[in-house]
Amino acid sequence: MSNFSGASATRQRGWSLAAYRHILRKRLGRQADRDIKCLAEKTWDIAPGETTVSPPAFYLPGQLERVTGWEGQRFYPYVHPARTMEAGVVTQQGPTRGYLLKDVWLIDGALYKDDASHWLSLKPSRFPGVNVQHEIDRAAIYCTQNGNTWFGTWLMENCPTYALAREEGVPVTTAPSLRYPLFTQGPAYERWLDMQPLRTRGAYLREVVLFDDVSNNRSRHQRYQAMGEKLLSHVEHRPHPGVFLLRGSAGDLRLMRNELEVAAYLQSQHGFRVVDPLQTDVPGIVAACAGAKVVAGVEGSQLVHGVNVLQPGGALLTLQPPNRFVSYYKYLTDRDHQHFGFVVGSPQGDGFSIDIGELEQTLALFPR
């Protein structure tokens, strides 16, 4: 520890070369990087694991044959989505775990202790900072690298973990990336969810609690449902047919050429509300999504606005580009006792289009 005086919980400032010592140790000693959780003083199960059995997705014959690429080719689950969409997939959901560590440095979006590290943000530059803004007696970190990169992951995964962090210490997060404009809605969600984290990219943590909170077990389901109830408490709502959340060209490009045509069809024929999240504030988004029986739109982060408040028995309909099918929301709807359906589009230029007849038929598959 360098240039610190006193042991105040969060008010001290100083500097540290912890990041540079870690870099030198790796380069000169040619040591493999270790995850910092292996140095925990204590580990424990916060919530138990469980075995789950998946319900089927709703889709028309021939849809999966159109899929030419999927996110699992780079990320979990590394398999073609066909298996994920079947009924009866048995999954062992792991426990939610806590890890207590002592004397840890948080520098420029990463945690350091001895020869171990743990990234919370995208890897910093070759020359990480040395400033340390705070000294904290007991911190609890709920943010993750993916959550600090993608808005949807932050809202669906990091925010539920905040409820655990609040019980263990000072909730700490590194500043979220503004890579996507949707992240500008983060502060409004934090206010409505009663989240008051300490934001810092440099701190000395006398004690810190980390979490394994990636399994879709009952604890995560309950915390996510509690988030939805908090959001609903801010708006008046009653059941309505559905909401279509526009994606446009925001975020990673998934350009649906006839998105506005599909939105207009659902609005005129089914009474759906149409919302552009980039042009609507959080109160307006939540009010429009609250009570929706169906949440629909191009697969992407913008759908989380509707999924947040989708009730058990409701349905999520994702419109999937054929070259980038993503199964992620299926795991959430399975967990939260909702229905999942999809339509795979056809290539059109640098984007894709959705057949409205297939959309209509898929809607009809959902239980009434």
Disulfide bonds with the S-S distance in Angstrom:
none
